[in-house]
Amino acid sequence: MSTPLEKKPVAPAYRWLLAIHAFFPLFILMAGLFGAFHWVPGLSDNVASFWLYLALGGLLLLWLVLALVWAPRRYQVTHYYVADDFIGYVVGAVWHTEVVVTFNRLQHLEIAQGPIERALGVSRLVLYTAGGGTADL
């Protein structure tokens, strides 16, 4: 009879990492819209400024939804587990994805950490399996 697997949560700083990663693409779009408004002739009339501020407000609202709803939900679902002969990982906010890799298929692993992850004190463990050119877990 097998024992139940202990699900281990990821670091709490992962929630902030998700919110920051959601912010950057939206920030670039907002900066582009704002720059176009100020430097492209003819866009500073009242109609264009209305649409610009509406677009900026929509992008800000989208980021708030991502930061306040999606990031906490994804953090809550994300966990990993290790057994005697395999390792598994579950991730997702709406749709959950579970990946399980047996240890005999592991080729090598990497620990990756970007500047934002370093500032938050988190890192990624990337597992590569035999027969694949990309990371599987």
Secondary structure, 3 states (H helix, E strand, C coil): CCCCCCCEECCCHHHHHHHHHHHHHHHHHHHHHHHHHHHCCCCCCHHHHHHHHHHHHHHHHHHHHHHHHHHHHHHHHCEEEECCCEEEEEECCCCCEEEEEEHHHEEEEEEECCHHHHHHCCCEEEEEECCCCCECC
